[in-house]
Amino acid sequence: MEMVGEPGRPTASVLVCYASRYGSTREIAECIAEVLRTSGTHADCIPAGRDIRPSGYDAVVLGSPLYMGKWLAEIRELISRERVALGRVPVAVFSVGYSFRDRSNQVLQSGEDALLDVRLYILPRDSAFFAGRVECGAVSPSDRAILTLAGITEGDFRDMEMVRSWARTLPGILGLG
Ligand SMILES: Cc1cc2nc3c(=O)[nH]c(=O)nc-3n(C[C@H](O)[C@H](O)[C@H](O)COP(=O)(O)O)c2cc1C
């Protein structure tokens, strides 16, 4: 989709589509969309459960938290369903997880491994890994049981400057000129 921004200069249009169970990934997606808008790009930020049409956009950014080592089902289903449209536009992806507080190659590689399900359908130009937020009091009893079993320390480990810094590279990565 091309929209007219400055006279004679088309504005690129980007879809930022995310899954989020408890809101921390939604806030990261909104931050990415905001940075894109600041750079003069039109950006829509939409949750994956809705009726999404990637074909109307010049590029797509997809993101999900990891739950038990996987992206959430609703965004994996969207990617599978819309794989043809997603194959026609540049795509970048981001993953959010407790584990990404640790920036070691081993942990980042485990993040890449978790994307294998996603890479069955699309070939992202870039993948980012951001630390997430864990709030034991705010999650469902079954999720709380998993957090307790795993001995996970709660806290908001998000680094929004890291998110903004990646988002600023997206116009270049996605070839938005
Ligand atoms: C039940 C459960 C399982 C999780 N599994 C993982 C995991 O496998 N890897 C990881 O890095 N983080 C894991 N996390 C942490 C979440 O990815 C993190 O809290 C994220 O910020 C949640 O995103 P949301 O608020 O958008 O749902 C898990 C959290 C819960 C509650």
The ligand as a Tripos MOL2 file, in Angstrom:
@<TRIPOS>MOLECULE
LIG
   31    33     1     0     0
SMALL
NO_CHARGES

@<TRIPOS>ATOM
      1 C1          3.9160  -20.2650   31.4360 C.3       1 LIG1
      2 C2          5.0540  -19.4320   30.8970 C.ar      1 LIG1
      3 C3          5.9900  -20.0030   30.0530 C.ar      1 LIG1
      4 C4          7.0510  -19.2340   29.5550 C.ar      1 LIG1
      5 N1          7.9720  -19.8280   28.7210 N.ar      1 LIG1
      6 C5          9.0470  -19.1030   28.3080 C.ar      1 LIG1
      7 C6         10.0390  -19.6950   27.4860 C.ar      1 LIG1
      8 O1          9.9540  -20.8650   27.0820 O.2       1 LIG1
      9 N2         11.1240  -18.9390   27.1460 N.ar      1 LIG1
     10 C7         11.2650  -17.6390   27.5650 C.ar      1 LIG1
     11 O2         12.2810  -17.0160   27.2510 O.2       1 LIG1
     12 N3         10.3150  -17.0170   28.2950 N.ar      1 LIG1
     13 C8          9.2050  -17.7290   28.6750 C.ar      1 LIG1
     14 N4          8.2270  -17.1320   29.4360 N.ar      1 LIG1
     15 C9          8.3190  -15.6880   29.6950 C.3       1 LIG1
     16 C10         7.4290  -14.8670   28.7200 C.3       1 LIG1
     17 O3          7.8320  -15.0590   27.3940 O.3       1 LIG1
     18 C11         7.5410  -13.3970   29.0960 C.3       1 LIG1
     19 O4          6.9610  -13.2410   30.3670 O.3       1 LIG1
     20 C12         6.8660  -12.4660   28.1110 C.3       1 LIG1
     21 O5          7.2280  -11.1200   28.3980 O.3       1 LIG1
     22 C13         5.3500  -12.6220   28.1480 C.3       1 LIG1
     23 O6          4.7870  -11.8610   27.1100 O.3       1 LIG1
     24 P1          3.2800  -11.3190   27.1560 P.3       1 LIG1
     25 O7          3.1550  -10.4140   28.3790 O.co2     1 LIG1
     26 O8          3.1590  -10.5340   25.8840 O.co2     1 LIG1
     27 O9          2.3700  -12.4910   27.2010 O.co2     1 LIG1
     28 C14         7.1560  -17.8650   29.9200 C.ar      1 LIG1
     29 C15         6.1980  -17.2860   30.7630 C.ar      1 LIG1
     30 C16         5.1500  -18.0520   31.2500 C.ar      1 LIG1
     31 C17         4.1200  -17.3820   32.1450 C.3       1 LIG1
@<TRIPOS>BOND
     1     1     2 1
     2     2     3 ar
     3     2    30 ar
     4     3     4 ar
     5     4     5 ar
     6     4    28 ar
     7     5     6 ar
     8     6     7 ar
     9     6    13 1
    10     7     8 2
    11     7     9 ar
    12     9    10 ar
    13    10    11 2
    14    10    12 ar
    15    12    13 ar
    16    13    14 ar
    17    14    15 1
    18    14    28 ar
    19    15    16 1
    20    16    17 1
    21    16    18 1
    22    18    19 1
    23    18    20 1
    24    20    21 1
    25    20    22 1
    26    22    23 1
    27    23    24 1
    28    24    25 2
    29    24    26 1
    30    24    27 1
    31    28    29 ar
    32    29    30 ar
    33    30    31 1
@<TRIPOS>SUBSTRUCTURE
     1 LIG1         1 GROUP 0 **** ****
